[in-house]
Amino acid sequence: MPAPSLARRMACFVYESMLLFGVSLVPGVLGALFFAQTGQQHPLQGETALRLFAWVLYGMYFVWFWSARGQTLAMQTWHIRIVSTTGEPLTQPRALARYVACCGAWFAPATITAAALHLQPWPSLGLTAAWIAAYALLALAEPGRQFWHDRLCGTRLVDTRRNAEPGWLTPRPR
C-alpha cells in the first residue's frame, strides 16, 4: 500500500489535534479526572503534574487505537493506517515507543528551545508551529516519505483508500 501524501498526513495531524484539544476543553474533564486521582484542591498547585497526566491519558488513547485498530479516529477519517514495516499490526510496546518518539520528534525540540529562551506563550507557539512544519517537510527526504520517528520505531503510515493514486507530495512508485 502506498504512503499517504504529506498533505493528507498533516490534515490528519491537525484533525487529531482538534479532537484532543476538544476533549481537553470539555468542562473539567482532564482537571476533574486529575483532581479525583490526586486529591489536589487548587488547579495551579500541580500544573506540571496535570500536563503529565494529560500526556499519559493521550498516550493511552494513541497506544490503544494504534495497537487495537491501527487507526485513531482522525486516521479513519483520512484513510490512513499505521502498520509495522512488515505490514503487521502494531504491538502495544511498539505503539508506546511510537507515541514517545512522536512526542519527542514533534514537540520536544521547540518546547526545550522555548523554555531555554524564556519565550512568552505566543512566540513559543510560533516556534512550535515552525518546528512542526519543518519536521513534516523532513519526511520528503526519507525513502518512502515516512516520518523519522516511524523509521526509528519500525512503523509506517499507509493509504487505505482503494486505488490510491500518488498525489501531492506522495512518493512515486519506483
Secondary structure, 3 states (H helix, E strand, C coil): CCCCCHHHHHHHHHHHHHHHHHHHHCCCHHHHHHHHHHCCCCHHHHHHHHHHHHHHHHHHHHHHHHHHCCCCHHHHHCCEEEEECCCCCCCHHHHHHHHHHHHHHHCHHHHHHHHHCCCCHHHHHHHHHHHHHHHHHHHHHCHHHCCHHHHHHCEEEEECCCCCCCCCCCCCCC
